[in-house]
Amino acid sequence: MNAYDHDYFEALYRREADPWQFETSAYEQAKYAATLACLPRAHYRHGLELGCSIGVLSEKLASRVSALTAIDTSSDALDRARQRLCRQAHVELLHAHLPAGGWNRNRYDLIVASEVLYYFTTPVLQRLARKLCDCALPGADIVAVHWLGPTDYPLTAQAAVDRLERAFGGLRPMSRQRTDCYRLDVWRKST
């Protein structure tokens, strides 16, 4: 894959309902638990999740926010997320192709990017970082968690997260965790 390709994701979700086994993988469940545990606050007013897929992490994040905006490029994935989250009236699911707008009309005090940043080329990642900084409230927490293994995506997890952090500029790192499988980074926007 050369870039974040909408058609790739649509075809992937048409072939398989849960292509990365988000619902059943021990790796995913451990990563979700670590992601929730790393959040500096017990509760947030409005969260944003980039690349929500079928909504497994979204469902877990929903308990930590008063409102959640979760976005994905795949309409099939979003249909499954809607089924999963149908009783969560405070969750808004948006069909959007990052870094294009629509999702950035709100201001967020939590932003989560899980397994999505390495799909972007460096210029696209830089545009996305600017948009994220613009829609992040002062004091917002921004979380990135990504697989460290080999990929055929434009960037490795290491390169993607490091480039995002450089593009953020003035965000203060709050915590960094690494396992054999993934890295988890948390930044806070200055107040």
LINSUL-V569787 format. One record per residue. N is the residue number from 1. SS is DSSP state (2 for helix, 1 for strand, 0 for the rest). NEAR is the number of other C-alpha atoms within 12 Angstrom. Layout:
[[N & SS & NEAR] [N & SS & NEAR]]
This chain:
[[1 & 0 & 17] [2 & 0 & 16] [3 & 0 & 23] [4 & 0 & 31] [5 & 0 & 23] [6 & 2 & 26] [7 & 2 & 17] [8 & 2 & 18] [9 & 2 & 31] [10 & 2 & 25] [11 & 2 & 18] [12 & 2 & 21] [13 & 2 & 27] [14 & 2 & 19] [15 & 2 & 13] [16 & 0 & 17] [17 & 0 & 25] [18 & 0 & 24] [19 & 0 & 20] [20 & 0 & 22] [21 & 0 & 18] [22 & 0 & 28] [23 & 0 & 25] [24 & 0 & 14] [25 & 0 & 15] [26 & 2 & 14] [27 & 2 & 20] [28 & 2 & 25] [29 & 2 & 19] [30 & 2 & 20] [31 & 2 & 31] [32 & 2 & 34] [33 & 2 & 19] [34 & 2 & 29] [35 & 2 & 36] [36 & 2 & 31] [37 & 2 & 21] [38 & 2 & 26] [39 & 0 & 34] [40 & 0 & 25] [41 & 0 & 21] [42 & 0 & 17] [43 & 0 & 22] [44 & 1 & 27] [45 & 1 & 29] [46 & 1 & 31] [47 & 1 & 44] [48 & 1 & 46] [49 & 1 & 45] [50 & 1 & 42] [51 & 0 & 42] [52 & 0 & 44] [53 & 0 & 43] [54 & 0 & 37] [55 & 0 & 42] [56 & 2 & 34] [57 & 2 & 38] [58 & 2 & 45] [59 & 2 & 36] [60 & 2 & 28] [61 & 2 & 38] [62 & 2 & 36] [63 & 2 & 23] [64 & 2 & 28] [65 & 1 & 32] [66 & 1 & 23] [67 & 1 & 30] [68 & 1 & 40] [69 & 1 & 41] [70 & 1 & 45] [71 & 1 & 42] [72 & 1 & 42] [73 & 0 & 34] [74 & 0 & 33] [75 & 2 & 29] [76 & 2 & 29] [77 & 2 & 38] [78 & 2 & 34] [79 & 2 & 26] [80 & 2 & 27] [81 & 2 & 36] [82 & 2 & 29] [83 & 2 & 18] [84 & 2 & 25] [85 & 0 & 29] [86 & 0 & 19] [87 & 0 & 13] [88 & 0 & 24] [89 & 0 & 18] [90 & 0 & 23] [91 & 1 & 34] [92 & 1 & 32] [93 & 1 & 41] [94 & 1 & 33] [95 & 1 & 30] [96 & 0 & 26] [97 & 0 & 27] [98 & 0 & 35] [99 & 0 & 33] [100 & 0 & 24] [101 & 0 & 20] [102 & 0 & 20] [103 & 2 & 34] [104 & 2 & 30] [105 & 2 & 16] [106 & 0 & 25] [107 & 0 & 27] [108 & 1 & 35] [109 & 1 & 39] [110 & 1 & 45] [111 & 1 & 49] [112 & 1 & 41] [113 & 1 & 44] [114 & 1 & 43] [115 & 0 & 39] [116 & 0 & 39] [117 & 2 & 39] [118 & 2 & 37] [119 & 2 & 38] [120 & 0 & 34] [121 & 0 & 28] [122 & 2 & 29] [123 & 2 & 20] [124 & 2 & 26] [125 & 2 & 34] [126 & 2 & 26] [127 & 2 & 22] [128 & 2 & 33] [129 & 2 & 37] [130 & 2 & 25] [131 & 2 & 28] [132 & 2 & 44] [133 & 2 & 34] [134 & 2 & 23] [135 & 2 & 29] [136 & 1 & 35] [137 & 1 & 28] [138 & 1 & 22] [139 & 1 & 25] [140 & 1 & 36] [141 & 1 & 40] [142 & 1 & 47] [143 & 1 & 46] [144 & 1 & 47] [145 & 1 & 44] [146 & 1 & 40] [147 & 1 & 33] [148 & 0 & 23] [149 & 0 & 18] [150 & 0 & 16] [151 & 0 & 19] [152 & 0 & 15] [153 & 0 & 25] [154 & 0 & 25] [155 & 0 & 33] [156 & 0 & 27] [157 & 2 & 34] [158 & 2 & 28] [159 & 2 & 26] [160 & 2 & 38] [161 & 2 & 41] [162 & 2 & 27] [163 & 2 & 26] [164 & 2 & 39] [165 & 2 & 32] [166 & 2 & 20] [167 & 2 & 23] [168 & 2 & 28] [169 & 0 & 20] [170 & 0 & 18] [171 & 0 & 30] [172 & 1 & 23] [173 & 1 & 26] [174 & 1 & 23] [175 & 1 & 23] [176 & 1 & 24] [177 & 1 & 23] [178 & 1 & 21] [179 & 0 & 18] [180 & 0 & 13] [181 & 0 & 21] [182 & 1 & 29] [183 & 1 & 32] [184 & 1 & 38] [185 & 1 & 37] [186 & 1 & 36] [187 & 1 & 38] [188 & 1 & 32] [189 & 0 & 29] [190 & 0 & 20] [191 & 0 & 13]]
